[in-house]
Amino acid sequence: MGILPIIKNQSKVINIKLDLEKIFLVIFLAILLFIGPGALFGHQIKHDFPYNYLSSDAFQHQVRAESIKDAGNFRYEANYISLGLDNIIGRYPPVLYHLAVILSYAAGIETYDSIYFIVYFFVIASVFAMYLIIRRFSKNIAIIALPLTILAISPNLYVNQNGSLIKSNFGVNIGFAYGHWPSLLAQSFLIAFAWWLLNSDLKKSYIPTAIILSAVALSHTSEAIFAILFLLMFLIMKWISKNLKKNDIKDLIFSLAIAFALSVYFLIIFLNTWAKSETYSFVVEPVWQGNPGVYIMSFGVLLAFIIAGIVFSLFKFKNMHISLVFGFAMLFSGFLNYIGFSLRSFQIRFLWPIYLSVFFGFGIYMLLKLAIENWNIAYSVALAGIFIILLVGFVNIPFVPHYTKPNIDGGLMDTYHWSALKWLSASTEPNSRIYFFYGDIYGQDALLRNSKRVHYQVNNEDFVKSIQERKIKRYYVSESPGDSGGTIAARSGLFKFDYPANKKPDDYFFGQKDICSFNYIVLDKVSGQEAFWKYNMLLASEMLKKSHISKVFENEVVIILKNNKIGADCIEERSF
C-alpha cells in the first residue's frame, strides 16, 4: 500500500490511497483479454463467419450449438449431425451449448462467436478464481503466481516426431483453436469448485457445492472424475491436519446427493452412450499421438521454481493449504495418461499453467524470503511485472516460454465457403441430400454440417484415383461425415436405448454412392492443387449438359448444382 502525493485544498489535506493489488489485477486482466480472445478474435466480437476455427472438433461444437438454437432444445441431435438418422438422443454434455445459445440471443451475435467467447470468458475467470484460492494462502504468493497463467493462453507446445518431442511453433493454445471447449469449460468449473470449498463453513454451502459439481459433470463428464480425485485428497489432508468435522462429511453427502439429482437425466444417457463406447483400458501413453500437447518441459527454466514450490509444500504436509492440495491433484491428474486416462489427462494439461501457478509463486516467494526478511507487497507486484514482461514476450530469454501472437489468419473458414453453406441451409428443401466433391478445407468435415442438410462427401483417395485414371464417373467412393462419437443412440424408455447405426449396412456410411441420387452437388472452383479444381469444373460442365441439372449458386470459390430429377442419368461416364 502506497500513498500518492497529498492534494492540498486551502487548509484541507486529502490522502489518496493507492491499492497496488487492485491496479495490478486490472492491468493483468487487460493483458489477458488483449493477448487471449482479443488476438484470436481479431479484436472483434462479431464476425462474418466462424473465425479462427482450426479443426473439425471446433466446428462440431459450433454446429451443435446452432442446431440447438434452431430446435429450441437438445432433446434430439440434428440428423445432419448424426449420419442422417432421425430421433437420435442428444448425448453430449449440454452446458456449453446452452450457454452459447443464451449468449447468442442476449448479445445478438451468432453462435459461432458466442460459443468461442464463452470458453475464453470462463477460462479467464478461472485464472482469477485460482488467484482468490491462492490469496487465501498468501496475497504475495498469489500475485507472484499470476503471470504463469499467461501460458494457458499460449503455451509452448510439443509434438511427437520420429519418436521424440520437438517444440512446436504453433502460436495458440490448441485447447481453444482445436475445439477442446467442453473440457476447458468443465475445468473452469473445477477451479470454481476448489474455490467454493474454501467457503464450506458458510451456512448451506453444500447447495452451491452441488450446483458446481453438477456443472462439471454436465460440461465434460470426465472432469467429474478429477473433481472427485481432488475432493478425496482434500478430505484426506483435512483428516491428517485434524480439521475434518462430522458436519463436513454430512455436507459432502448432501452435496453429492443434490449433484447426482441435478445430473441424473444426463448421466443415464452418458452410461448408455459414452460409457459404452469409451471403456477404460490400461494403456501407457507418454505422448499424445498426432496432437501438439503440453508437457512438463513446456515450462522451460520456470520448472525450477515450480519444483521448488512443490518441495516447500511438502514441509506443510500436516497443514497443507487447499491451493497446494489442488495443485498436487491436478499435477497428478495430468500424469494419469500413464495408466489409461490418455486424452482426458492430456486435456487437463491445457490448464496446468493455472493449476501449478501456486507452486511457481510459492517457490519464488520462499527462495527470496531466505534473503529478504521484511517482504513488501510492492516487491511481489514488481516481481510479477518482470515475469509478465518475459512471459508476454516483450523480452525473450532462452528457455523461458512466452506468449506468441497467433500465426493464423481467419482459420479454416472463409467468407466464400461460408456463403455457400449458409445458402444451402437457407435455400434448399429441409429433406434435401447434399453431395460435396473435393475441397481443400473439407478434410475437417464437421464444417460441412453447417449446410444443415444430410450430406455425403467424396473419398479423397477415390477422387485422386479418378483424376489419375482420367475418368468421369457416376459412382464415387463416398462417406457420411456425421458424428458417431459416444455411440449414436435412440431412447425408447428411461433406461432403454437402441442403436440404429448398428443396423445399417457398412456401405451406408462408406462405399460407392450414385451422385445422381443427391439433390444438390457442391464443387470447389479453387484448390491448392490445380488438377483438383480443374476436375471439379470438368464434372460441373458435364453435369450442366443435362437439362435437369441447373446452377443455383456460384461465387468466386464454390459452385452448387441442383438435380431436378433424382435418379436420372446426371452425367456421362467417360474418359477424358
C-alpha positions in Angstrom: 0.0 0.0 0.0 1.4 3.3 -1.0 0.4 7.0 -0.7 0.0 9.3 -3.6 1.3 12.9 -3.3 -1.1 14.7 -1.0 -3.6 17.2 -2.6 -3.9 20.5 -0.7 -7.1 22.4 -0.9 -6.7 25.5 1.2 -6.3 24.2 4.7 -7.6 20.7 3.9 -5.4 17.7 3.2 -6.7 14.6 1.3 -4.8 11.3 1.3 -5.5 9.1 -1.7 -4.5 5.5 -1.1 -3.1 3.6 -4.0 -4.1 -0.1 -3.9 -1.3 -1.8 -5.8 -3.0 -5.2 -5.8 -6.2 -4.0 -7.4 -4.4 -1.9 -10.0 -2.2 -4.9 -10.8 -5.2 -7.2 -11.2 -6.9 -4.7 -13.6 -3.8 -4.4 -15.7 -3.3 -8.1 -15.8 -6.9 -8.7 -16.8 -6.5 -6.2 -19.7 -3.4 -8.1 -20.8 -5.1 -11.4 -20.8 -8.1 -10.0 -22.7 -5.8 -8.4 -25.3 -3.5 -11.4 -26.0 -6.2 -14.0 -25.5 -9.6 -13.5 -27.0 -8.5 -10.1 -28.4 -5.8 -11.6 -30.6 -7.6 -14.8 -31.5 -10.8 -12.9 -32.4 -9.1 -10.1 -34.3 -10.2 -7.7 -31.6 -13.8 -8.1 -32.7 -16.8 -9.6 -31.0 -18.8 -10.2 -34.2 -17.5 -11.9 -37.4 -18.9 -12.8 -40.8 -18.1 -16.4 -40.4 -16.6 -18.8 -37.8 -13.3 -17.0 -37.2 -10.0 -18.8 -36.4 -11.6 -22.3 -36.1 -8.8 -24.7 -36.8 -10.3 -28.2 -36.5 -13.3 -30.3 -37.1 -13.9 -30.5 -33.4 -14.3 -26.8 -33.1 -16.9 -26.8 -35.9 -18.8 -29.8 -34.4 -19.4 -27.9 -31.2 -20.4 -24.7 -33.1 -22.8 -26.7 -35.3 -24.4 -28.4 -32.3 -25.0 -25.1 -30.5 -26.5 -23.8 -33.7 -28.8 -26.8 -34.1 -30.0 -26.5 -30.5 -30.8 -22.8 -31.2 -32.8 -23.8 -34.2 -34.7 -26.6 -32.4 -35.2 -24.8 -29.2 -33.9 -27.7 -27.1 -31.4 -30.6 -27.1 -33.8 -33.5 -26.9 -32.6 -34.8 -30.2 -29.4 -34.5 -32.2 -30.0 -32.9 -35.7 -30.0 -35.6 -38.4 -27.3 -33.8 -40.4 -25.0 -34.3 -37.4 -26.0 -37.9 -36.7 -25.2 -39.6 -40.0 -28.7 -38.8 -41.4 -30.5 -40.7 -38.7 -33.6 -39.2 -37.0 -34.7 -39.2 -33.4 -31.1 -39.6 -32.1 -30.8 -38.6 -28.4 -28.7 -35.5 -27.7 -25.8 -37.3 -25.9 -23.1 -34.5 -25.5 -22.8 -32.7 -22.1 -25.2 -29.8 -22.6 -23.9 -26.8 -20.6 -21.6 -25.3 -23.2 -24.2 -25.4 -25.9 -26.9 -23.9 -23.8 -24.7 -21.1 -22.6 -23.7 -20.4 -26.2 -27.3 -20.2 -27.3 -28.3 -17.9 -24.3 -25.4 -15.5 -25.1 -26.2 -15.6 -28.8 -29.7 -14.4 -28.1 -28.7 -12.0 -25.3 -25.9 -10.3 -27.2 -27.3 -10.5 -30.7 -24.3 -12.4 -32.0 -24.0 -15.7 -34.0 -23.5 -18.9 -32.1 -20.1 -19.4 -33.7 -19.0 -16.2 -31.9 -20.8 -16.8 -28.6 -19.6 -20.3 -28.1 -15.9 -19.3 -28.6 -16.3 -16.3 -26.3 -17.9 -18.4 -23.6 -14.9 -20.7 -23.4 -12.4 -17.8 -23.2 -14.5 -16.0 -20.7 -14.7 -18.9 -18.3 -11.0 -19.8 -18.6 -10.0 -16.2 -17.9 -12.5 -16.1 -15.0 -10.9 -19.3 -13.7 -7.5 -17.6 -13.7 -8.8 -15.1 -11.1 -10.7 -17.8 -9.2 -7.4 -19.5 -8.8 -5.9 -16.2 -7.7 -8.5 -16.0 -5.0 -7.8 -19.5 -3.8 -4.0 -18.8 -3.6 -4.7 -15.5 -2.0 -6.3 -17.2 1.0 -2.9 -18.9 1.4 -0.8 -15.7 0.8 -1.5 -12.5 -1.1 2.1 -12.2 -2.1 2.3 -15.7 -3.4 -0.9 -15.2 -5.4 0.5 -12.1 -7.1 3.8 -13.8 -8.0 1.9 -16.8 -9.2 -0.4 -15.0 -11.6 1.9 -14.4 -14.5 2.4 -18.1 -15.1 -1.2 -18.3 -16.2 -0.3 -16.4 -19.4 0.9 -19.8 -20.7 -2.6 -21.1 -20.5 -3.3 -18.7 -23.4 -0.3 -19.6 -25.5 1.9 -22.3 -24.1 4.9 -23.8 -25.7 3.5 -27.0 -27.3 5.4 -30.1 -28.2 4.7 -32.6 -30.9 5.9 -36.2 -31.4 8.2 -36.5 -34.4 10.1 -39.7 -35.1 9.7 -40.9 -31.5 11.0 -37.7 -29.9 9.3 -34.5 -28.7 10.1 -31.3 -30.5 8.9 -27.8 -29.8 6.0 -26.6 -32.0 5.8 -23.1 -33.4 2.0 -23.2 -33.2 1.0 -19.7 -31.9 -2.1 -20.5 -30.0 -3.3 -22.9 -27.3 -4.8 -25.8 -29.2 -7.3 -26.3 -26.4 -9.0 -23.3 -27.9 -8.3 -23.4 -31.6 -8.7 -27.2 -31.9 -12.1 -27.3 -30.1 -11.4 -28.9 -26.7 -14.0 -26.5 -25.4 -16.2 -28.7 -23.2 -13.1 -29.8 -21.3 -11.9 -26.2 -20.8 -15.3 -25.2 -19.6 -15.5 -28.1 -17.2 -12.1 -27.3 -15.9 -13.2 -23.8 -15.2 -16.0 -25.1 -13.1 -13.5 -27.5 -11.4 -11.5 -24.4 -10.3 -14.7 -22.8 -9.1 -15.3 -26.0 -7.1 -11.9 -25.7 -5.4 -12.6 -22.0 -4.7 -16.0 -22.7 -3.1 -14.6 -25.4 -0.8 -12.8 -22.5 0.9 -16.2 -21.3 1.9 -17.5 -24.6 3.1 -18.1 -23.2 6.6 -20.9 -21.0 5.3 -24.5 -21.9 6.0 -25.9 -24.4 3.5 -22.7 -24.2 1.4 -23.5 -27.7 0.2 -26.0 -26.3 -2.2 -23.6 -24.2 -4.3 -21.1 -27.1 -4.0 -23.6 -29.4 -5.5 -24.5 -27.0 -8.3 -20.8 -26.5 -9.3 -20.2 -30.3 -9.2 -23.2 -30.9 -11.5 -21.9 -28.1 -13.8 -18.6 -30.0 -14.1 -20.4 -33.3 -14.9 -22.7 -31.6 -17.4 -19.9 -29.7 -19.2 -17.5 -32.6 -19.7 -18.2 -35.6 -17.6 -14.6 -37.0 -17.4 -13.6 -33.9 -15.4 -16.0 -35.0 -12.7 -13.6 -37.9 -12.1 -10.8 -35.4 -11.5 -13.1 -33.4 -9.2 -13.7 -36.5 -7.1 -10.0 -37.2 -7.0 -9.2 -33.7 -5.7 -12.1 -33.9 -3.2 -10.7 -37.2 -1.8 -7.2 -35.7 -1.5 -8.7 -32.6 0.2 -10.6 -34.7 2.7 -7.5 -36.8 3.5 -5.4 -33.7 4.1 -8.1 -32.3 6.4 -8.2 -35.5 8.3 -4.4 -35.5 8.6 -4.5 -32.0 9.9 -7.3 -33.0 12.3 -9.6 -30.4 10.8 -12.2 -32.8 9.3 -15.5 -32.5 11.1 -18.7 -34.5 11.1 -20.5 -31.6 9.5 -18.0 -31.7 6.7 -19.0 -35.3 5.9 -22.7 -34.6 6.3 -22.5 -31.6 3.9 -20.5 -33.6 1.4 -23.1 -36.3 1.4 -25.8 -33.7 0.8 -23.7 -32.1 -2.0 -23.2 -35.4 -3.8 -26.8 -36.3 -3.5 -28.0 -33.0 -4.9 -25.4 -33.0 -7.7 -26.5 -36.5 -8.6 -30.1 -35.5 -8.7 -29.3 -32.5 -10.9 -27.3 -34.6 -13.3 -29.1 -37.9 -13.3 -31.0 -37.4 -16.5 -27.8 -36.8 -18.5 -25.9 -39.4 -16.5 -28.3 -42.1 -17.7 -27.7 -41.0 -21.3 -23.9 -41.0 -20.6 -23.9 -44.5 -19.2 -25.7 -45.8 -22.3 -23.6 -43.9 -24.9 -20.1 -42.6 -23.9 -19.5 -45.1 -21.2 -20.2 -47.9 -23.7 -18.0 -46.6 -26.5 -15.1 -45.3 -24.4 -14.5 -48.0 -21.9 -11.4 -47.8 -19.6 -8.3 -49.9 -20.5 -4.9 -49.8 -19.0 -2.6 -48.1 -21.6 0.7 -46.3 -21.1 0.6 -43.3 -23.4 3.5 -40.9 -22.6 3.0 -38.9 -25.8 -0.3 -37.5 -27.2 -0.1 -39.1 -30.6 -1.0 -36.9 -33.5 -1.5 -33.8 -31.4 0.6 -30.9 -30.1 0.5 -31.2 -26.3 1.6 -29.6 -23.0 4.4 -31.5 -21.3 6.2 -30.7 -18.1 9.2 -29.5 -20.2 6.8 -26.8 -21.7 7.7 -24.6 -18.6 11.3 -24.5 -19.6 13.5 -22.9 -16.9 10.4 -21.9 -14.9 10.0 -25.5 -14.0 12.8 -25.0 -11.4 10.6 -22.6 -9.5 7.6 -25.0 -9.7 9.7 -27.8 -8.3 11.0 -25.5 -5.5 7.3 -24.8 -4.7 6.5 -28.5 -4.6 9.4 -29.1 -2.3 8.5 -26.3 0.1 4.9 -27.5 0.0 6.0 -30.9 1.5 7.1 -29.0 4.6 3.5 -28.0 5.1 2.2 -31.6 4.7 0.4 -31.7 8.0 -1.4 -28.4 7.4 -1.4 -28.0 3.7 -3.5 -25.2 2.2 -6.2 -26.2 -0.3 -4.4 -24.3 -3.1 -1.5 -26.7 -2.7 -3.7 -29.7 -2.5 -5.5 -28.6 -5.6 -2.2 -28.1 -7.4 -1.0 -31.6 -6.5 -4.3 -33.1 -7.5 -4.2 -31.5 -11.0 -0.5 -32.3 -11.4 -1.3 -36.0 -10.6 -4.3 -35.9 -12.9 -2.2 -34.7 -15.8 0.0 -37.8 -15.5 -2.8 -40.3 -15.5 -2.1 -40.9 -19.2 0.4 -43.4 -17.9 -2.4 -45.6 -16.5 -5.0 -45.3 -19.2 -6.6 -41.9 -19.0 -4.9 -40.9 -22.2 -6.8 -38.0 -23.9 -8.5 -36.9 -20.7 -5.3 -36.3 -18.9 -3.7 -34.5 -21.8 -6.7 -32.2 -21.8 -6.1 -31.4 -18.1 -2.6 -30.3 -19.0 -4.0 -27.4 -21.1 -4.6 -25.5 -17.8 -1.5 -26.7 -16.0 -0.2 -23.1 -16.0 -3.2 -22.2 -13.9 -3.2 -25.2 -11.6 0.6 -25.2 -11.0 0.9 -21.4 -10.6 0.6 -21.9 -6.8 3.9 -23.9 -6.8 5.5 -21.3 -9.1 4.6 -18.4 -6.8 5.3 -20.3 -3.6 8.7 -21.5 -4.8 9.9 -17.9 -5.8 8.5 -16.4 -2.7 10.2 -18.8 -0.3 13.5 -18.6 -2.1 13.6 -14.8 -2.0 12.4 -14.8 1.6 15.6 -16.5 2.5 17.3 -13.3 1.6 14.6 -10.7 2.3 13.1 -10.8 5.7 10.6 -7.9 5.6 8.6 -8.6 2.5 6.5 -5.8 1.0 3.6 -6.2 -1.5 5.4 -3.8 -3.8 8.1 -6.4 -4.2 5.6 -9.0 -5.3 4.0 -6.6 -7.8 7.4 -5.7 -9.2 8.4 -9.3 -9.5 5.1 -10.2 -11.2 5.7 -7.3 -13.6 9.1 -8.7 -14.6 7.6 -12.2 -15.2 4.7 -10.6 -17.2 7.3 -8.9 -19.5 9.1 -12.2 -20.0 6.0 -14.4 -20.5 4.2 -12.0 -22.8 7.3 -11.9 -24.9 8.3 -8.3 -24.7 11.8 -9.6 -23.8 12.8 -13.1 -25.0 15.2 -15.1 -22.9 16.3 -18.7 -23.9 14.4 -21.5 -22.2 11.7 -19.1 -20.8 8.4 -19.9 -22.6 6.4 -17.0 -23.7 3.2 -15.9 -25.4 3.3 -15.7 -29.2 0.8 -14.0 -31.4 -1.5 -16.5 -33.2 0.1 -17.2 -36.6 -3.3 -17.9 -38.2 -5.4 -15.6 -40.3 -9.1 -16.4 -40.1 -8.6 -20.1 -39.7 -10.2 -22.8 -41.9 -13.3 -21.0 -42.9 -13.6 -18.1 -45.3 -16.5 -15.9 -46.5 -16.9 -17.7 -49.8 -17.4 -21.2 -48.3 -19.5 -19.8 -45.5 -21.8 -18.0 -48.0 -22.3 -21.4 -49.8 -23.0 -23.2 -46.6 -25.4 -20.6 -45.5 -27.2 -20.7 -48.9 -27.6 -24.5 -48.5 -29.1 -24.1 -45.0 -31.5 -21.4 -46.0 -32.5 -22.1 -49.6 -32.7 -25.8 -50.0 -35.5 -28.1 -49.0 -35.1 -29.5 -45.4 -35.1 -33.1 -46.7 -32.5 -32.4 -49.4 -29.4 -34.5 -49.7 -26.2 -32.8 -50.4 -23.0 -34.2 -52.1 -19.7 -32.5 -51.6 -16.9 -33.1 -54.1 -13.3 -32.3 -53.1 -12.5 -29.0 -51.2 -9.2 -28.1 -49.5 -10.9 -27.4 -46.2 -13.4 -30.3 -46.3 -11.0 -32.7 -44.6 -12.2 -31.0 -41.4 -15.6 -32.4 -42.2 -17.7 -31.1 -39.3 -17.7 -27.7 -41.0 -19.9 -29.3 -43.7 -22.7 -29.7 -41.2 -23.3 -26.0 -41.5 -25.3 -26.9 -44.6 -27.9 -28.2 -42.1 -28.8 -31.0 -44.5 -27.9 -34.7 -44.7 -24.8 -34.9 -46.7 -22.0 -37.1 -48.1 -18.6 -36.3 -49.4 -16.3 -37.9 -51.9 -13.5 -40.0 -50.6 -10.2 -38.2 -51.4 -8.4 -41.4 -52.5 -11.1 -42.3 -55.0 -11.2 -38.7 -56.2 -7.4 -38.6 -56.8 -7.6 -42.1 -58.4 -10.3 -40.9 -60.8 -8.1 -38.0 -61.9 -5.1 -40.2 -62.4 -7.2 -42.7 -64.4 -8.7 -39.7 -66.3 -12.3 -40.9 -65.7 -15.6 -39.1 -65.2 -17.9 -41.3 -63.2 -21.4 -41.5 -61.8 -20.4 -43.6 -58.8 -17.7 -42.5 -56.4 -16.5 -43.9 -53.1 -18.1 -41.7 -50.5 -18.6 -41.3 -46.8 -21.1 -39.9 -44.4 -19.1 -37.5 -42.3 -21.5 -37.3 -39.4 -20.6 -37.5 -35.7 -20.7 -41.0 -34.2 -18.7 -40.1 -31.1 -20.2 -41.6 -28.0 -22.3 -44.0 -29.9 -25.4 -42.9 -31.8 -28.4 -43.9 -29.7 -32.2 -43.6 -29.8 -34.0 -43.5 -26.5 -37.1 -45.7 -26.3 -37.5 -45.6 -22.5 -36.0 -44.1 -19.4 -33.3 -46.8 -19.3 -33.9 -48.3 -22.7 -31.7 -47.3 -25.6 -31.5 -48.6 -29.2 -28.5 -48.1 -31.6 -29.9 -47.7 -35.1 -26.5 -47.1 -36.7 -25.6 -50.7 -35.9 -28.4 -51.9 -38.0 -27.2 -50.0 -41.1 -25.1 -51.8 -43.7 -21.5 -50.7 -43.9 -21.9 -49.1 -47.3 -24.5 -46.7 -45.8 -21.5 -44.9 -44.1 -18.7 -45.6 -46.6 -18.9 -47.0 -50.1 -20.0 -46.4 -53.6 -22.6 -43.7 -54.0 -24.6 -42.6 -57.0 -24.0 -38.8 -57.3 -27.3 -38.7 -59.3 -29.2 -39.6 -56.2 -28.4 -36.3 -54.5 -30.5 -33.1 -54.7 -27.5 -30.7 -54.7 -23.9 -31.1 -55.7 -21.2 -28.8 -54.3 -17.9 -28.3 -56.2 -15.0 -26.0 -55.3 -13.6 -23.8 -58.1 -10.2 -23.3 -56.4 -7.7 -25.5 -54.7 -4.0 -25.6 -53.8 -3.8 -28.5 -56.4 -4.6 -27.3 -59.9 -5.7 -30.8 -61.0 -8.3 -30.9 -58.3 -10.3 -27.8 -59.1 -10.0 -28.4 -62.8 -11.5 -31.9 -62.3 -14.3 -30.4 -60.3 -15.0 -27.9 -63.0 -15.0 -30.6 -65.6 -17.6 -32.5 -63.6 -19.7 -29.4 -63.3 -19.6 -28.7 -67.1 -20.5 -32.3 -67.8 -23.5 -32.3 -65.5 -24.8 -29.0 -66.8 -25.2 -30.6 -70.2 -28.2 -32.4 -68.7 -31.4 -30.4 -68.9 -32.4 -31.4 -65.4 -29.2 -30.1 -63.8 -29.1 -26.3 -63.1 -26.6 -24.0 -61.5 -28.3 -22.4 -58.4 -25.4 -20.8 -56.6 -22.0 -19.5 -57.6 -19.3 -17.3 -56.1 -15.6 -16.9 -56.6 -14.8 -20.2 -54.8 -17.9 -22.5 -54.9 -20.5 -23.6 -57.4 -23.7 -25.5 -56.4 -25.7 -27.6 -58.9 -29.3 -28.7 -58.4 -30.5 -32.1 -59.6 -34.2 -31.7 -60.5 -34.7 -35.4 -61.5 -33.3 -37.6 -58.7 -32.1 -41.0 -60.0 -32.0 -40.0 -63.7 -28.7 -40.0 -65.6 -26.9 -36.8 -64.5 -23.5 -37.3 -66.0 -22.0 -39.2 -68.9 -19.4 -41.7 -67.7 -16.3 -41.4 -69.9 -12.6 -40.9 -70.1 -11.1 -37.5 -70.7 
